Amino acid sequence: MYRRIRELREDADLTQAQMAQILNCSQQVYSNYELGQRDIPTAVLIALAKYHKTTADYILGLTNRR
């Protein structure tokens, strides 16, 4: 899951700071999500899926379909 959110961010040509601003959190918090050092709250997971126009299942690794 953590690798996927990084790949999605990089595919969108966004920095961690930009993604953090979109999610209304700090860059450090977002970095911790990507590194797997902090669990991603459900609301953030939903926001990530909506922003990247994908599914939570894809982000969670339950499917490979974007």
CHARMM internal coordinates of N, CA and C (Angstrom, degrees):
IC EDIT
DIST 1 N 1 CA 1.4560
DIST 1 CA 1 C 1.5246
ANGL 1 N 1 CA 1 C 110.34
DIST 1 C 2 N 1.3131
ANGL 1 CA 1 C 2 N 116.98
DIHE 1 N 1 CA 1 C 2 N -41.82
DIST 2 N 2 CA 1.4634
ANGL 1 C 2 N 2 CA 119.89
DIHE 1 CA 1 C 2 N 2 CA -175.35
DIST 2 CA 2 C 1.5276
ANGL 2 N 2 CA 2 C 111.11
DIHE 1 C 2 N 2 CA 2 C -67.66
DIST 2 C 3 N 1.3285
ANGL 2 CA 2 C 3 N 115.47
DIHE 2 N 2 CA 2 C 3 N -39.09
DIST 3 N 3 CA 1.4661
ANGL 2 C 3 N 3 CA 119.99
DIHE 2 CA 2 C 3 N 3 CA 176.77
DIST 3 CA 3 C 1.5282
ANGL 3 N 3 CA 3 C 110.39
DIHE 2 C 3 N 3 CA 3 C -62.51
DIST 3 C 4 N 1.3100
ANGL 3 CA 3 C 4 N 116.03
DIHE 3 N 3 CA 3 C 4 N -38.44
DIST 4 N 4 CA 1.4676
ANGL 3 C 4 N 4 CA 119.69
DIHE 3 CA 3 C 4 N 4 CA -177.75
DIST 4 CA 4 C 1.5240
ANGL 4 N 4 CA 4 C 112.57
DIHE 3 C 4 N 4 CA 4 C -67.05
DIST 4 C 5 N 1.3239
ANGL 4 CA 4 C 5 N 117.49
DIHE 4 N 4 CA 4 C 5 N -39.34
DIST 5 N 5 CA 1.4692
ANGL 4 C 5 N 5 CA 116.49
DIHE 4 CA 4 C 5 N 5 CA -179.87
DIST 5 CA 5 C 1.5230
ANGL 5 N 5 CA 5 C 110.14
DIHE 4 C 5 N 5 CA 5 C -68.91
DIST 5 C 6 N 1.3231
ANGL 5 CA 5 C 6 N 116.84
DIHE 5 N 5 CA 5 C 6 N -31.67
DIST 6 N 6 CA 1.4666
ANGL 5 C 6 N 6 CA 119.44
DIHE 5 CA 5 C 6 N 6 CA 175.89
DIST 6 CA 6 C 1.5328
ANGL 6 N 6 CA 6 C 110.19
DIHE 5 C 6 N 6 CA 6 C -67.22
DIST 6 C 7 N 1.3266
ANGL 6 CA 6 C 7 N 116.66
DIHE 6 N 6 CA 6 C 7 N -45.95
DIST 7 N 7 CA 1.4619
ANGL 6 C 7 N 7 CA 120.46
DIHE 6 CA 6 C 7 N 7 CA 179.43
DIST 7 CA 7 C 1.5270
ANGL 7 N 7 CA 7 C 111.28
DIHE 6 C 7 N 7 CA 7 C -60.87
DIST 7 C 8 N 1.3211
ANGL 7 CA 7 C 8 N 117.14
DIHE 7 N 7 CA 7 C 8 N -42.09
DIST 8 N 8 CA 1.4656
ANGL 7 C 8 N 8 CA 120.44
DIHE 7 CA 7 C 8 N 8 CA 178.73
DIST 8 CA 8 C 1.5248
ANGL 8 N 8 CA 8 C 110.54
DIHE 7 C 8 N 8 CA 8 C -62.42
DIST 8 C 9 N 1.3285
ANGL 8 CA 8 C 9 N 116.39
DIHE 8 N 8 CA 8 C 9 N -43.59
DIST 9 N 9 CA 1.4633
ANGL 8 C 9 N 9 CA 120.59
DIHE 8 CA 8 C 9 N 9 CA 179.22
DIST 9 CA 9 C 1.5262
ANGL 9 N 9 CA 9 C 110.52
DIHE 8 C 9 N 9 CA 9 C -62.58
DIST 9 C 10 N 1.3217
ANGL 9 CA 9 C 10 N 116.66
DIHE 9 N 9 CA 9 C 10 N -46.45
DIST 10 N 10 CA 1.4596
ANGL 9 C 10 N 10 CA 120.24
DIHE 9 CA 9 C 10 N 10 CA -179.18
DIST 10 CA 10 C 1.5281
ANGL 10 N 10 CA 10 C 111.64
DIHE 9 C 10 N 10 CA 10 C -65.72
DIST 10 C 11 N 1.3355
ANGL 10 CA 10 C 11 N 117.31
DIHE 10 N 10 CA 10 C 11 N -37.80
DIST 11 N 11 CA 1.4643
ANGL 10 C 11 N 11 CA 120.84
DIHE 10 CA 10 C 11 N 11 CA 176.85
DIST 11 CA 11 C 1.5219
ANGL 11 N 11 CA 11 C 111.72
DIHE 10 C 11 N 11 CA 11 C -61.93
DIST 11 C 12 N 1.3344
ANGL 11 CA 11 C 12 N 115.99
DIHE 11 N 11 CA 11 C 12 N -29.62
DIST 12 N 12 CA 1.4659
ANGL 11 C 12 N 12 CA 121.10
DIHE 11 CA 11 C 12 N 12 CA 178.82
DIST 12 CA 12 C 1.5337
ANGL 12 N 12 CA 12 C 111.61
DIHE 11 C 12 N 12 CA 12 C -87.54
DIST 12 C 13 N 1.3365
ANGL 12 CA 12 C 13 N 116.87
DIHE 12 N 12 CA 12 C 13 N 3.13
DIST 13 N 13 CA 1.4697
ANGL 12 C 13 N 13 CA 122.35
DIHE 12 CA 12 C 13 N 13 CA -178.97
DIST 13 CA 13 C 1.5249
ANGL 13 N 13 CA 13 C 112.47
DIHE 12 C 13 N 13 CA 13 C 55.81
DIST 13 C 14 N 1.3296
ANGL 13 CA 13 C 14 N 115.47
DIHE 13 N 13 CA 13 C 14 N 45.24
DIST 14 N 14 CA 1.4610
ANGL 13 C 14 N 14 CA 121.41
DIHE 13 CA 13 C 14 N 14 CA 178.83
DIST 14 CA 14 C 1.5217
ANGL 14 N 14 CA 14 C 109.77
DIHE 13 C 14 N 14 CA 14 C -113.23
DIST 14 C 15 N 1.3135
ANGL 14 CA 14 C 15 N 116.18
DIHE 14 N 14 CA 14 C 15 N 147.68
DIST 15 N 15 CA 1.4576
ANGL 14 C 15 N 15 CA 121.15
DIHE 14 CA 14 C 15 N 15 CA 172.08
DIST 15 CA 15 C 1.5269
ANGL 15 N 15 CA 15 C 108.09
DIHE 14 C 15 N 15 CA 15 C -84.46
DIST 15 C 16 N 1.3150
ANGL 15 CA 15 C 16 N 115.59
DIHE 15 N 15 CA 15 C 16 N 166.89
DIST 16 N 16 CA 1.4632
ANGL 15 C 16 N 16 CA 118.73
DIHE 15 CA 15 C 16 N 16 CA 174.63
DIST 16 CA 16 C 1.5212
ANGL 16 N 16 CA 16 C 110.77
DIHE 15 C 16 N 16 CA 16 C -60.75
DIST 16 C 17 N 1.3127
ANGL 16 CA 16 C 17 N 116.83
DIHE 16 N 16 CA 16 C 17 N -38.78
DIST 17 N 17 CA 1.4668
ANGL 16 C 17 N 17 CA 120.54
DIHE 16 CA 16 C 17 N 17 CA 179.90
DIST 17 CA 17 C 1.5238
ANGL 17 N 17 CA 17 C 111.19
DIHE 16 C 17 N 17 CA 17 C -63.08
DIST 17 C 18 N 1.3259
ANGL 17 CA 17 C 18 N 117.05
DIHE 17 N 17 CA 17 C 18 N -40.13
DIST 18 N 18 CA 1.4669
ANGL 17 C 18 N 18 CA 120.11
DIHE 17 CA 17 C 18 N 18 CA 179.17
DIST 18 CA 18 C 1.5211
ANGL 18 N 18 CA 18 C 110.79
DIHE 17 C 18 N 18 CA 18 C -66.94
DIST 18 C 19 N 1.3323
ANGL 18 CA 18 C 19 N 116.08
DIHE 18 N 18 CA 18 C 19 N -42.88
DIST 19 N 19 CA 1.4663
ANGL 18 C 19 N 19 CA 119.76
DIHE 18 CA 18 C 19 N 19 CA 179.35
DIST 19 CA 19 C 1.5162
ANGL 19 N 19 CA 19 C 110.37
DIHE 18 C 19 N 19 CA 19 C -64.96
DIST 19 C 20 N 1.3188
ANGL 19 CA 19 C 20 N 116.76
DIHE 19 N 19 CA 19 C 20 N -39.18
DIST 20 N 20 CA 1.4618
ANGL 19 C 20 N 20 CA 120.65
DIHE 19 CA 19 C 20 N 20 CA 177.83
DIST 20 CA 20 C 1.5223
ANGL 20 N 20 CA 20 C 110.90
DIHE 19 C 20 N 20 CA 20 C -61.71
DIST 20 C 21 N 1.3175
ANGL 20 CA 20 C 21 N 116.46
DIHE 20 N 20 CA 20 C 21 N -40.67
DIST 21 N 21 CA 1.4650
ANGL 20 C 21 N 21 CA 120.06
DIHE 20 CA 20 C 21 N 21 CA 178.93
DIST 21 CA 21 C 1.5322
ANGL 21 N 21 CA 21 C 110.39
DIHE 20 C 21 N 21 CA 21 C -63.53
DIST 21 C 22 N 1.3218
ANGL 21 CA 21 C 22 N 117.12
DIHE 21 N 21 CA 21 C 22 N -41.38
DIST 22 N 22 CA 1.4643
ANGL 21 C 22 N 22 CA 121.71
DIHE 21 CA 21 C 22 N 22 CA 178.27
DIST 22 CA 22 C 1.5289
ANGL 22 N 22 CA 22 C 110.05
DIHE 21 C 22 N 22 CA 22 C -60.99
DIST 22 C 23 N 1.3346
ANGL 22 CA 22 C 23 N 115.91
DIHE 22 N 22 CA 22 C 23 N -39.15
DIST 23 N 23 CA 1.4689
ANGL 22 C 23 N 23 CA 121.03
DIHE 22 CA 22 C 23 N 23 CA -178.23
DIST 23 CA 23 C 1.5190
ANGL 23 N 23 CA 23 C 113.27
DIHE 22 C 23 N 23 CA 23 C -87.50
DIST 23 C 24 N 1.3240
ANGL 23 CA 23 C 24 N 116.27
DIHE 23 N 23 CA 23 C 24 N -2.51
DIST 24 N 24 CA 1.4618
ANGL 23 C 24 N 24 CA 121.75
DIHE 23 CA 23 C 24 N 24 CA 179.17
DIST 24 CA 24 C 1.5319
ANGL 24 N 24 CA 24 C 111.77
DIHE 23 C 24 N 24 CA 24 C 61.98
DIST 24 C 25 N 1.3381
ANGL 24 CA 24 C 25 N 114.82
DIHE 24 N 24 CA 24 C 25 N 46.92
DIST 25 N 25 CA 1.4657
ANGL 24 C 25 N 25 CA 120.22
DIHE 24 CA 24 C 25 N 25 CA 175.25
DIST 25 CA 25 C 1.5218
ANGL 25 N 25 CA 25 C 107.62
DIHE 24 C 25 N 25 CA 25 C -139.31
DIST 25 C 26 N 1.3107
ANGL 25 CA 25 C 26 N 117.31
DIHE 25 N 25 CA 25 C 26 N 176.25
DIST 26 N 26 CA 1.4609
ANGL 25 C 26 N 26 CA 119.75
DIHE 25 CA 25 C 26 N 26 CA 179.50
DIST 26 CA 26 C 1.5242
ANGL 26 N 26 CA 26 C 110.07
DIHE 25 C 26 N 26 CA 26 C -81.10
DIST 26 C 27 N 1.3297
ANGL 26 CA 26 C 27 N 115.54
DIHE 26 N 26 CA 26 C 27 N 161.33
DIST 27 N 27 CA 1.4616
ANGL 26 C 27 N 27 CA 120.66
DIHE 26 CA 26 C 27 N 27 CA 177.30
DIST 27 CA 27 C 1.5183
ANGL 27 N 27 CA 27 C 109.97
DIHE 26 C 27 N 27 CA 27 C -62.69
DIST 27 C 28 N 1.3195
ANGL 27 CA 27 C 28 N 117.41
DIHE 27 N 27 CA 27 C 28 N -37.31
DIST 28 N 28 CA 1.4695
ANGL 27 C 28 N 28 CA 121.03
DIHE 27 CA 27 C 28 N 28 CA 179.95
DIST 28 CA 28 C 1.5203
ANGL 28 N 28 CA 28 C 111.30
DIHE 27 C 28 N 28 CA 28 C -63.96
DIST 28 C 29 N 1.3162
ANGL 28 CA 28 C 29 N 116.86
DIHE 28 N 28 CA 28 C 29 N -42.57
DIST 29 N 29 CA 1.4644
ANGL 28 C 29 N 29 CA 120.26
DIHE 28 CA 28 C 29 N 29 CA 178.11
DIST 29 CA 29 C 1.5257
ANGL 29 N 29 CA 29 C 109.83
DIHE 28 C 29 N 29 CA 29 C -62.20
DIST 29 C 30 N 1.3342
ANGL 29 CA 29 C 30 N 116.07
DIHE 29 N 29 CA 29 C 30 N -46.11
DIST 30 N 30 CA 1.4634
ANGL 29 C 30 N 30 CA 118.80
DIHE 29 CA 29 C 30 N 30 CA 179.93
DIST 30 CA 30 C 1.5257
ANGL 30 N 30 CA 30 C 110.83
DIHE 29 C 30 N 30 CA 30 C -62.95
DIST 30 C 31 N 1.3272
ANGL 30 CA 30 C 31 N 117.10
DIHE 30 N 30 CA 30 C 31 N -41.20
DIST 31 N 31 CA 1.4600
ANGL 30 C 31 N 31 CA 121.20
DIHE 30 CA 30 C 31 N 31 CA 177.59
DIST 31 CA 31 C 1.5290
ANGL 31 N 31 CA 31 C 110.38
DIHE 30 C 31 N 31 CA 31 C -58.23
DIST 31 C 32 N 1.3210
ANGL 31 CA 31 C 32 N 116.41
DIHE 31 N 31 CA 31 C 32 N -41.42
DIST 32 N 32 CA 1.4590
ANGL 31 C 32 N 32 CA 120.44
DIHE 31 CA 31 C 32 N 32 CA 177.98
DIST 32 CA 32 C 1.5332
ANGL 32 N 32 CA 32 C 111.98
DIHE 31 C 32 N 32 CA 32 C -63.20
DIST 32 C 33 N 1.3354
ANGL 32 CA 32 C 33 N 117.87
DIHE 32 N 32 CA 32 C 33 N -33.84
DIST 33 N 33 CA 1.4675
ANGL 32 C 33 N 33 CA 120.80
DIHE 32 CA 32 C 33 N 33 CA 174.30
DIST 33 CA 33 C 1.5236
ANGL 33 N 33 CA 33 C 109.77
DIHE 32 C 33 N 33 CA 33 C -61.68
DIST 33 C 34 N 1.3325
ANGL 33 CA 33 C 34 N 116.89
DIHE 33 N 33 CA 33 C 34 N -48.59
DIST 34 N 34 CA 1.4630
ANGL 33 C 34 N 34 CA 121.04
DIHE 33 CA 33 C 34 N 34 CA -177.81
DIST 34 CA 34 C 1.5302
ANGL 34 N 34 CA 34 C 112.03
DIHE 33 C 34 N 34 CA 34 C -65.11
DIST 34 C 35 N 1.3029
ANGL 34 CA 34 C 35 N 117.10
DIHE 34 N 34 CA 34 C 35 N -32.91
DIST 35 N 35 CA 1.4625
ANGL 34 C 35 N 35 CA 120.83
DIHE 34 CA 34 C 35 N 35 CA -178.91
DIST 35 CA 35 C 1.5277
ANGL 35 N 35 CA 35 C 112.71
DIHE 34 C 35 N 35 CA 35 C -84.71
DIST 35 C 36 N 1.3240
ANGL 35 CA 35 C 36 N 116.80
DIHE 35 N 35 CA 35 C 36 N -7.08
DIST 36 N 36 CA 1.4493
ANGL 35 C 36 N 36 CA 120.79
DIHE 35 CA 35 C 36 N 36 CA -178.86
DIST 36 CA 36 C 1.5121
ANGL 36 N 36 CA 36 C 113.43
DIHE 35 C 36 N 36 CA 36 C 76.39
DIST 36 C 37 N 1.3231
ANGL 36 CA 36 C 37 N 116.15
DIHE 36 N 36 CA 36 C 37 N 17.68
DIST 37 N 37 CA 1.4628
ANGL 36 C 37 N 37 CA 121.00
DIHE 36 CA 36 C 37 N 37 CA -179.65
DIST 37 CA 37 C 1.5219
ANGL 37 N 37 CA 37 C 112.45
DIHE 36 C 37 N 37 CA 37 C -88.69
DIST 37 C 38 N 1.3082
ANGL 37 CA 37 C 38 N 115.51
DIHE 37 N 37 CA 37 C 38 N -7.82
DIST 38 N 38 CA 1.4671
ANGL 37 C 38 N 38 CA 120.37
DIHE 37 CA 37 C 38 N 38 CA 179.28
DIST 38 CA 38 C 1.5245
ANGL 38 N 38 CA 38 C 107.45
DIHE 37 C 38 N 38 CA 38 C -144.76
DIST 38 C 39 N 1.3194
ANGL 38 CA 38 C 39 N 116.33
DIHE 38 N 38 CA 38 C 39 N 135.11
DIST 39 N 39 CA 1.4624
ANGL 38 C 39 N 39 CA 120.12
DIHE 38 CA 38 C 39 N 39 CA 176.50
DIST 39 CA 39 C 1.5186
ANGL 39 N 39 CA 39 C 110.26
DIHE 38 C 39 N 39 CA 39 C -67.08
DIST 39 C 40 N 1.3152
ANGL 39 CA 39 C 40 N 115.02
DIHE 39 N 39 CA 39 C 40 N 144.07
DIST 40 N 40 CA 1.4643
ANGL 39 C 40 N 40 CA 120.06
DIHE 39 CA 39 C 40 N 40 CA 179.68
DIST 40 CA 40 C 1.5269
ANGL 40 N 40 CA 40 C 108.31
DIHE 39 C 40 N 40 CA 40 C -87.13
DIST 40 C 41 N 1.3325
ANGL 40 CA 40 C 41 N 117.22
DIHE 40 N 40 CA 40 C 41 N 119.19
DIST 41 N 41 CA 1.4640
ANGL 40 C 41 N 41 CA 119.77
DIHE 40 CA 40 C 41 N 41 CA 177.88
DIST 41 CA 41 C 1.5312
ANGL 41 N 41 CA 41 C 111.04
DIHE 40 C 41 N 41 CA 41 C -61.77
DIST 41 C 42 N 1.3101
ANGL 41 CA 41 C 42 N 115.84
DIHE 41 N 41 CA 41 C 42 N 151.90
DIST 42 N 42 CA 1.4655
ANGL 41 C 42 N 42 CA 121.33
DIHE 41 CA 41 C 42 N 42 CA -179.00
DIST 42 CA 42 C 1.5244
ANGL 42 N 42 CA 42 C 111.62
DIHE 41 C 42 N 42 CA 42 C -54.79
DIST 42 C 43 N 1.3223
ANGL 42 CA 42 C 43 N 118.13
DIHE 42 N 42 CA 42 C 43 N -43.16
DIST 43 N 43 CA 1.4640
ANGL 42 C 43 N 43 CA 121.08
DIHE 42 CA 42 C 43 N 43 CA -178.63
DIST 43 CA 43 C 1.5283
ANGL 43 N 43 CA 43 C 110.73
DIHE 42 C 43 N 43 CA 43 C -62.59
DIST 43 C 44 N 1.3264
ANGL 43 CA 43 C 44 N 117.29
DIHE 43 N 43 CA 43 C 44 N -37.66
DIST 44 N 44 CA 1.4646
ANGL 43 C 44 N 44 CA 121.10
DIHE 43 CA 43 C 44 N 44 CA 178.72
DIST 44 CA 44 C 1.5249
ANGL 44 N 44 CA 44 C 109.93
DIHE 43 C 44 N 44 CA 44 C -70.86
DIST 44 C 45 N 1.3161
ANGL 44 CA 44 C 45 N 117.53
DIHE 44 N 44 CA 44 C 45 N -39.92
DIST 45 N 45 CA 1.4603
ANGL 44 C 45 N 45 CA 121.68
DIHE 44 CA 44 C 45 N 45 CA 176.94
DIST 45 CA 45 C 1.5254
ANGL 45 N 45 CA 45 C 110.59
DIHE 44 C 45 N 45 CA 45 C -58.83
DIST 45 C 46 N 1.3050
ANGL 45 CA 45 C 46 N 116.22
DIHE 45 N 45 CA 45 C 46 N -44.93
DIST 46 N 46 CA 1.4697
ANGL 45 C 46 N 46 CA 120.97
DIHE 45 CA 45 C 46 N 46 CA 178.67
DIST 46 CA 46 C 1.5253
ANGL 46 N 46 CA 46 C 110.19
DIHE 45 C 46 N 46 CA 46 C -63.98
DIST 46 C 47 N 1.3302
ANGL 46 CA 46 C 47 N 117.36
DIHE 46 N 46 CA 46 C 47 N -43.66
DIST 47 N 47 CA 1.4612
ANGL 46 C 47 N 47 CA 121.03
DIHE 46 CA 46 C 47 N 47 CA 179.24
DIST 47 CA 47 C 1.5289
ANGL 47 N 47 CA 47 C 111.26
DIHE 46 C 47 N 47 CA 47 C -62.24
DIST 47 C 48 N 1.3281
ANGL 47 CA 47 C 48 N 116.99
DIHE 47 N 47 CA 47 C 48 N -40.75
DIST 48 N 48 CA 1.4650
ANGL 47 C 48 N 48 CA 120.91
DIHE 47 CA 47 C 48 N 48 CA 177.71
DIST 48 CA 48 C 1.5290
ANGL 48 N 48 CA 48 C 110.77
DIHE 47 C 48 N 48 CA 48 C -62.52
DIST 48 C 49 N 1.3195
ANGL 48 CA 48 C 49 N 116.09
DIHE 48 N 48 CA 48 C 49 N -45.70
DIST 49 N 49 CA 1.4679
ANGL 48 C 49 N 49 CA 120.37
DIHE 48 CA 48 C 49 N 49 CA -179.87
DIST 49 CA 49 C 1.5237
ANGL 49 N 49 CA 49 C 110.97
DIHE 48 C 49 N 49 CA 49 C -62.05
DIST 49 C 50 N 1.3134
ANGL 49 CA 49 C 50 N 117.19
DIHE 49 N 49 CA 49 C 50 N -43.88
DIST 50 N 50 CA 1.4646
ANGL 49 C 50 N 50 CA 120.56
DIHE 49 CA 49 C 50 N 50 CA 179.08
DIST 50 CA 50 C 1.5244
ANGL 50 N 50 CA 50 C 111.38
DIHE 49 C 50 N 50 CA 50 C -64.80
DIST 50 C 51 N 1.3247
ANGL 50 CA 50 C 51 N 116.46
DIHE 50 N 50 CA 50 C 51 N -45.49
DIST 51 N 51 CA 1.4569
ANGL 50 C 51 N 51 CA 120.16
DIHE 50 CA 50 C 51 N 51 CA -178.09
DIST 51 CA 51 C 1.5333
ANGL 51 N 51 CA 51 C 111.31
DIHE 50 C 51 N 51 CA 51 C -61.34
DIST 51 C 52 N 1.3214
ANGL 51 CA 51 C 52 N 115.95
DIHE 51 N 51 CA 51 C 52 N -44.21
DIST 52 N 52 CA 1.4605
ANGL 51 C 52 N 52 CA 120.24
DIHE 51 CA 51 C 52 N 52 CA -176.50
DIST 52 CA 52 C 1.5326
ANGL 52 N 52 CA 52 C 112.58
DIHE 51 C 52 N 52 CA 52 C -88.41
DIST 52 C 53 N 1.3295
ANGL 52 CA 52 C 53 N 115.96
DIHE 52 N 52 CA 52 C 53 N 3.33
DIST 53 N 53 CA 1.4658
ANGL 52 C 53 N 53 CA 121.89
DIHE 52 CA 52 C 53 N 53 CA 178.84
DIST 53 CA 53 C 1.5276
ANGL 53 N 53 CA 53 C 111.17
DIHE 52 C 53 N 53 CA 53 C 53.66
DIST 53 C 54 N 1.3110
ANGL 53 CA 53 C 54 N 114.77
DIHE 53 N 53 CA 53 C 54 N 50.60
DIST 54 N 54 CA 1.4561
ANGL 53 C 54 N 54 CA 122.29
DIHE 53 CA 53 C 54 N 54 CA 177.34
DIST 54 CA 54 C 1.5193
ANGL 54 N 54 CA 54 C 107.83
DIHE 53 C 54 N 54 CA 54 C -135.62
DIST 54 C 55 N 1.3087
ANGL 54 CA 54 C 55 N 116.55
DIHE 54 N 54 CA 54 C 55 N -169.17
DIST 55 N 55 CA 1.4628
ANGL 54 C 55 N 55 CA 119.58
DIHE 54 CA 54 C 55 N 55 CA -179.11
DIST 55 CA 55 C 1.5231
ANGL 55 N 55 CA 55 C 110.54
DIHE 54 C 55 N 55 CA 55 C -110.66
DIST 55 C 56 N 1.3066
ANGL 55 CA 55 C 56 N 115.13
DIHE 55 N 55 CA 55 C 56 N 157.25
DIST 56 N 56 CA 1.4589
ANGL 55 C 56 N 56 CA 119.99
DIHE 55 CA 55 C 56 N 56 CA 174.37
DIST 56 CA 56 C 1.5293
ANGL 56 N 56 CA 56 C 109.32
DIHE 55 C 56 N 56 CA 56 C -63.30
DIST 56 C 57 N 1.3295
ANGL 56 CA 56 C 57 N 117.51
DIHE 56 N 56 CA 56 C 57 N -34.09
DIST 57 N 57 CA 1.4609
ANGL 56 C 57 N 57 CA 121.00
DIHE 56 CA 56 C 57 N 57 CA 177.61
DIST 57 CA 57 C 1.5280
ANGL 57 N 57 CA 57 C 111.08
DIHE 56 C 57 N 57 CA 57 C -59.49
DIST 57 C 58 N 1.3230
ANGL 57 CA 57 C 58 N 117.41
DIHE 57 N 57 CA 57 C 58 N -40.15
DIST 58 N 58 CA 1.4650
ANGL 57 C 58 N 58 CA 120.20
DIHE 57 CA 57 C 58 N 58 CA 177.65
DIST 58 CA 58 C 1.5293
ANGL 58 N 58 CA 58 C 110.17
DIHE 57 C 58 N 58 CA 58 C -64.16
DIST 58 C 59 N 1.3077
ANGL 58 CA 58 C 59 N 116.48
DIHE 58 N 58 CA 58 C 59 N -47.97
DIST 59 N 59 CA 1.4643
ANGL 58 C 59 N 59 CA 120.12
DIHE 58 CA 58 C 59 N 59 CA -179.23
DIST 59 CA 59 C 1.5326
ANGL 59 N 59 CA 59 C 110.65
DIHE 58 C 59 N 59 CA 59 C -60.84
DIST 59 C 60 N 1.3201
ANGL 59 CA 59 C 60 N 116.82
DIHE 59 N 59 CA 59 C 60 N -38.99
DIST 60 N 60 CA 1.4565
ANGL 59 C 60 N 60 CA 121.48
DIHE 59 CA 59 C 60 N 60 CA -178.51
DIST 60 CA 60 C 1.5303
ANGL 60 N 60 CA 60 C 113.04
DIHE 59 C 60 N 60 CA 60 C -77.09
DIST 60 C 61 N 1.3331
ANGL 60 CA 60 C 61 N 116.98
DIHE 60 N 60 CA 60 C 61 N -8.02
DIST 61 N 61 CA 1.4522
ANGL 60 C 61 N 61 CA 120.25
DIHE 60 CA 60 C 61 N 61 CA 178.91
DIST 61 CA 61 C 1.5218
ANGL 61 N 61 CA 61 C 113.89
DIHE 60 C 61 N 61 CA 61 C 83.72
DIST 61 C 62 N 1.3253
ANGL 61 CA 61 C 62 N 116.85
DIHE 61 N 61 CA 61 C 62 N 15.39
DIST 62 N 62 CA 1.4662
ANGL 61 C 62 N 62 CA 120.54
DIHE 61 CA 61 C 62 N 62 CA 179.85
DIST 62 CA 62 C 1.5169
ANGL 62 N 62 CA 62 C 111.98
DIHE 61 C 62 N 62 CA 62 C -82.13
DIST 62 C 63 N 1.3257
ANGL 62 CA 62 C 63 N 116.47
DIHE 62 N 62 CA 62 C 63 N -17.66
DIST 63 N 63 CA 1.4638
ANGL 62 C 63 N 63 CA 121.79
DIHE 62 CA 62 C 63 N 63 CA 177.31
DIST 63 CA 63 C 1.5272
ANGL 63 N 63 CA 63 C 107.97
DIHE 62 C 63 N 63 CA 63 C -147.57
DIST 63 C 64 N 1.3076
ANGL 63 CA 63 C 64 N 115.44
DIHE 63 N 63 CA 63 C 64 N 157.16
DIST 64 N 64 CA 1.4575
ANGL 63 C 64 N 64 CA 120.14
DIHE 63 CA 63 C 64 N 64 CA 175.57
DIST 64 CA 64 C 1.5146
ANGL 64 N 64 CA 64 C 111.83
DIHE 63 C 64 N 64 CA 64 C -101.14
DIST 64 C 65 N 1.3186
ANGL 64 CA 64 C 65 N 115.48
DIHE 64 N 64 CA 64 C 65 N 2.27
DIST 65 N 65 CA 1.4760
ANGL 64 C 65 N 65 CA 120.91
DIHE 64 CA 64 C 65 N 65 CA 177.98
DIST 65 CA 65 C 1.4968
ANGL 65 N 65 CA 65 C 110.47
DIHE 64 C 65 N 65 CA 65 C -83.07
DIST 65 C 66 N 1.3103
ANGL 65 CA 65 C 66 N 116.27
DIHE 65 N 65 CA 65 C 66 N 121.19
DIST 66 N 66 CA 1.4634
ANGL 65 C 66 N 66 CA 120.49
DIHE 65 CA 65 C 66 N 66 CA 177.53
DIST 66 CA 66 C 1.4835
ANGL 66 N 66 CA 66 C 108.31
DIHE 65 C 66 N 66 CA 66 C -79.57
END
COOR INIT
IC SEED 1 N 1 CA 1 C
IC BUILD
